[in-house]
Amino acid sequence: MESPTPVVLITGAAHRLGAHTARHLHQRGWNLAIHYRSREAEANRLCEELNEIRAGSAIVIQADLTRPGQTELLANKAVAAWGRLDGLVNNASVFYPNPTPEAGADDWDTIMNTNLRAPFFLGQACLPALKASRGAIVNLIDIYSQRPLADHPLYCASKSGLSSLTLSWAKDLAPEVRVNGVSPGAILWPEGDAAIDETYQESILAKTPLARTGSPDDIAGAIAFLLCDAPFITGQILAVDGGRSLNM
């Protein structure tokens, strides 16, 4: 039986911006399909947290989006859970430096498959359900899609491609499905191999007119606006960056 409650699938929703977005949309009454690749414990904790607030409102789905067939599996499970799909948030992303002389085919496949191929084929698999609900897609892009970050050619190319895909979809999938993007600036600093030192962080903030990092809730709120409150907006990419893109 189809649920009257709107349903959103968020990729990479187990932590960081994906988890904040999940909580934000849950507060606004949405049911959540929480995708994860390897962060099973975090995804399950988030799911339990949301279901304690509202029983039966969240599920977890594991999928490696770089593998053939996984996007279709993910889409089918998300739609089957409540019999509908109203929103898709392509949040999952890979970010790490790969200077051109050192980048290899594995880097190309990892970054391009995760950041560009997966959103396309997941959107394709979700399209019948999104058309039926007259739903919306929000792609997480990056301000570096327009003004590249040094030593990140594959990452920047993947996000530039996702930006172009967003605009193409907005034209091709209308009027049934709206498609927009959000480009974060300095919100959560990168972790692991992509981490940057405090001096570099300070140099970024010095070029940010609002002179501070943003909050994950700034991104979650922008995504929620585009999904819930913008029925006449499509084909737009909203920079949520404190003005950083003015000084790049």
C-alpha positions in Angstrom: 0.0 0.0 0.0 1.3 3.4 -0.9 2.0 5.7 2.0 0.7 9.3 2.0 3.9 10.4 3.7 6.6 11.7 1.2 9.7 9.6 0.9 13.2 10.6 0.1 16.3 8.5 -0.7 19.6 10.1 0.4 22.8 8.6 -0.7 25.8 8.6 1.7 23.3 9.4 4.5 25.1 7.7 7.4 27.3 10.6 8.4 28.3 14.3 7.9 26.0 16.3 5.6 23.9 13.3 4.6 23.0 12.5 8.2 22.2 16.2 8.9 20.0 16.3 5.9 18.2 13.1 6.9 17.4 14.5 10.3 16.2 17.8 8.9 13.8 16.2 6.4 12.6 13.7 9.0 11.7 16.7 11.2 9.7 18.0 8.3 7.6 14.8 8.1 9.4 12.8 5.4 10.2 9.1 5.5 13.8 8.3 4.9 15.6 5.7 2.9 19.2 5.9 4.3 21.8 4.7 1.9 25.3 3.7 3.0 28.2 1.9 1.5 30.4 0.9 4.4 29.3 2.8 7.5 26.8 0.2 8.6 26.9 1.0 12.3 26.4 4.7 11.8 23.5 4.1 9.4 21.8 1.8 11.8 22.2 4.2 14.7 20.7 7.0 12.6 17.8 4.8 11.5 17.1 3.8 15.1 17.2 7.4 16.2 14.6 8.4 13.6 12.4 5.4 14.2 12.3 6.2 17.9 10.9 9.6 17.1 8.4 8.2 14.5 8.0 4.5 14.2 8.4 3.0 10.8 9.8 6.2 9.3 13.3 5.2 8.2 15.1 2.2 6.7 18.7 1.6 5.8 19.9 0.2 2.4 23.4 -0.9 1.7 24.8 -0.4 -1.8 28.2 0.1 -3.5 27.2 2.6 -6.1 30.4 2.0 -8.1 29.3 -1.6 -8.9 27.0 -2.4 -11.9 23.4 -3.1 -10.9 23.7 -1.5 -7.4 21.9 1.7 -8.4 18.9 -0.2 -9.7 18.8 -2.4 -6.5 19.0 0.7 -4.3 16.2 2.4 -6.2 13.9 -0.6 -6.1 14.3 -1.1 -2.4 13.7 2.5 -1.6 10.5 2.6 -3.7 9.3 -0.8 -2.4 9.5 0.3 1.3 6.6 2.7 1.1 5.3 2.3 -2.4 6.5 5.7 -3.6 9.4 8.0 -3.9 9.2 11.8 -3.8 12.8 12.9 -3.5 16.3 11.8 -4.4 19.3 13.5 -2.8 22.6 12.5 -4.5 24.9 13.3 -1.6 27.4 10.5 -1.7 30.8 11.7 -2.9 34.5 10.9 -3.0 37.0 13.7 -2.4 40.8 13.5 -2.3 43.7 15.1 -4.1 45.1 13.4 -7.2 47.7 15.6 -9.0 47.7 14.9 -12.8 51.2 13.3 -12.9 50.2 10.8 -10.1 46.5 10.1 -11.0 45.8 6.6 -12.2 42.9 4.7 -13.8 41.7 3.5 -10.4 41.4 7.1 -9.2 39.4 8.0 -12.3 37.1 5.1 -11.8 36.6 5.7 -8.1 35.9 9.4 -8.4 33.9 9.4 -11.6 31.9 6.4 -10.8 30.9 7.7 -7.3 30.5 11.4 -8.1 29.0 11.3 -11.6 28.1 7.8 -12.9 26.1 6.8 -9.8 23.9 9.9 -9.6 23.0 9.5 -13.3 22.1 5.8 -13.1 20.4 6.1 -9.8 18.3 9.0 -11.1 17.5 6.9 -14.1 16.4 4.0 -11.9 14.3 6.3 -9.7 12.7 8.2 -12.6 9.4 6.3 -12.9 8.6 6.7 -9.2 9.7 10.4 -9.2 7.5 11.1 -12.2 4.5 9.4 -10.6 4.9 11.6 -7.5 6.0 14.7 -9.5 9.0 14.7 -7.2 12.4 16.3 -7.2 16.1 15.6 -7.3 18.8 17.6 -5.5 22.4 17.0 -6.5 25.2 17.9 -4.1 27.8 19.7 -6.2 30.6 22.0 -5.1 31.8 25.5 -5.6 34.9 24.0 -7.0 32.9 22.7 -10.0 33.2 26.2 -11.4 36.6 27.4 -10.1 38.8 24.3 -9.8 40.8 23.4 -6.7 44.5 22.8 -7.3 45.6 19.2 -7.6 42.0 17.9 -7.7 41.4 17.6 -11.4 39.3 14.5 -11.3 37.1 15.6 -8.4 36.5 19.0 -10.0 35.7 17.4 -13.4 33.2 15.0 -11.7 31.4 17.8 -9.9 31.4 20.0 -13.1 29.8 17.1 -14.9 27.2 16.7 -12.1 26.5 20.4 -12.4 25.9 20.0 -16.2 23.8 16.9 -15.6 21.6 18.9 -13.2 20.8 21.5 -15.8 20.3 18.9 -18.5 17.9 16.9 -16.3 16.0 20.0 -15.3 15.2 20.5 -19.0 14.7 16.9 -20.0 12.6 15.7 -17.0 10.2 18.7 -16.7 7.4 19.1 -16.1 7.1 16.0 -13.9 10.4 16.2 -12.0 12.2 19.2 -10.8 16.0 19.0 -10.6 18.3 21.4 -8.7 21.7 21.5 -7.1 23.4 22.7 -3.9 27.0 23.8 -3.9 28.5 23.9 -0.4 31.5 26.0 0.5 33.4 25.7 3.8 30.9 23.7 6.0 32.7 20.6 7.4 36.4 20.5 6.8 37.6 17.4 4.9 38.8 14.3 6.9 41.3 11.6 6.4 43.7 11.8 3.4 41.9 15.0 2.2 42.3 16.8 5.5 43.8 20.4 5.3 45.8 22.2 8.0 44.6 25.1 10.1 46.7 27.7 8.1 44.9 26.7 4.9 41.6 26.7 6.6 42.2 30.2 7.8 43.2 31.3 4.3 39.8 30.0 3.0 37.9 31.9 5.7 39.9 35.0 5.0 38.4 35.0 1.4 34.9 34.2 2.7 32.8 37.4 3.1 30.9 36.0 6.0 34.3 35.1 7.6 33.2 31.8 9.1 32.4 28.2 8.2 28.8 27.4 7.6 26.7 24.8 9.5 25.6 21.5 8.2 22.1 22.7 8.9 22.7 25.4 6.2 23.1 22.7 3.6 20.2 20.6 5.0 18.0 23.6 5.0 18.8 24.5 1.4 18.1 20.9 0.3 14.8 20.9 2.2 13.9 24.2 0.6 14.5 22.9 -2.9 12.6 19.7 -2.2 9.7 21.1 -0.1 9.2 24.8 -0.7 10.2 25.6 -4.3 7.6 24.1 -6.6 8.4 26.7 -9.3 12.2 26.3 -9.1 14.2 23.9 -11.4 17.5 24.0 -13.1 19.2 26.1 -10.4 22.4 25.5 -8.5 22.4 27.2 -5.1 25.8 28.2 -3.7 25.7 27.9 0.1 29.2 29.2 0.7 29.1 32.4 2.8 30.1 34.3 -0.4 33.3 32.3 -0.9 32.6 32.0 -4.6 32.9 35.8 -5.0 36.6 35.6 -4.1 37.8 32.6 -5.9 
